[in-house]
């Protein structure tokens, strides 16, 4: 048993390794990435001077409003993230801490990661085109769709690509735009059969959407709670599970006929 006089010194001596450990942890690299709201792009418009969606083999229609795909920005895979960085981001509403492996494939170089993200984007674009043409019943009509979006990787723009193709070819089916002239943003992967899949960083993407003028945000249904976590005021969430459901929801919103789902 330590006496009253010797206990403080003993505690202080024992604390030295703990302080050293904390100091080391504060500066040691951790397996996390710091993320924040990224750029958005209107798939109905141009990106770096080039149309995002180009369609040949079918008549297209002029559109109003915007369909904005959303992104997050993450620290470079080679960036050393310290405990201090993590703590700062943890308490910031416009930043998030994510496991590095959920942002970048593990065990790959920066060049390999860039190639992987580019491949995912290409696969997403192919699936988005097939989903849109399947939905419209135009798969075998010889229509060619080209999608271009510079400096963006990954599959999470799939839903918005499909909606953009549908809007340019068919609108809401009654002569109007899917957007109803509004700025609609969203995120979600898509399969060729039109199934919408979950993505990461939804709460940051809603902030990017609001920053760039959106009033409506399409979110994969399974991520409603994540989207609500830091939802900007004035941004309406619409949960979706399929391309057909997303078109129906936007049409109901634009025409005032039918129900619009909510989180």
Secondary structure, DSSP 8 states (H G I E B T S, - for coil): ---HHHHHHHHHHHHHHHHHHHHHHHHS-BSEEEEEEEEEEETTSEETTEESEEEESS------SEEEEEEEEE--TT--B-HHHHHHHHT-TTEEEEEHHHHS-TT--HHHHHHHHHHHHHHHHHHHHHHHHHHHT-TTS--EEEE--TT--SSTTHHHHHHHHHHHHTTTSSSS-SSTTSEEEE--EE-TT-BEE--S-HHHHHHHHHHTT-SEEEEEGGGHHHHHHT--TT-EEEEESBHHHHHHHHHHHHHS-S-----
